[in-house]
Amino acid sequence: MIKKIKMERFSLISFKPFDQVLAAVNAGIGHPDMAEFGRSTHEARSFAELKSAVEKGLSKAGLMLFMQLDQGVVRKETGLDTPRIIRLIIGNPLIMMEMAKRLPDAGSYAPVTILVDERADGVHLSYDRVASFLAAYGNRDALQVAEELDKKVETLLREAAAV
């Protein structure tokens, strides 16, 4: 079976330097030690222990970094320091759980990706809205959780881009 999914992309442009924008995004998300995070969540014997382990890694915004990928192949080809393209995989396992228990396919869309890339007109911050992916499934409860996640991520990006 093939299902068509309509996707909405949230994008904005910042006129701040790339390093400042990336630092602002990173400042708004938690940075747990992923080895310790994996160990503590795996060893949790109850949901309360699991929740506690997850919450230790979250920022005030309720998000954490899972991975940061420097997509510098463009720079390798040109030999220049720019443009820079960074992909951040962020999220909150508790939010993903709330979506997936209502709609298992939601697990395909979390954690989420933020793309921070340098262009001639500024630093672009882009994010594909999870709610847009889930809308096609018709599950209002999962969609509501996704909309709350989208608000968190979009607030993070607006704050990072602000002059």
Helices and strands as residue ranges (DSSP letters): E 9-14, H 18-27, H 34-43, H 47-56, E 64-70, H 73-78, E 85-91, H 93-102, G 104-108, E 112-119, E 122-128, H 130-134, G 135-137, H 140-161
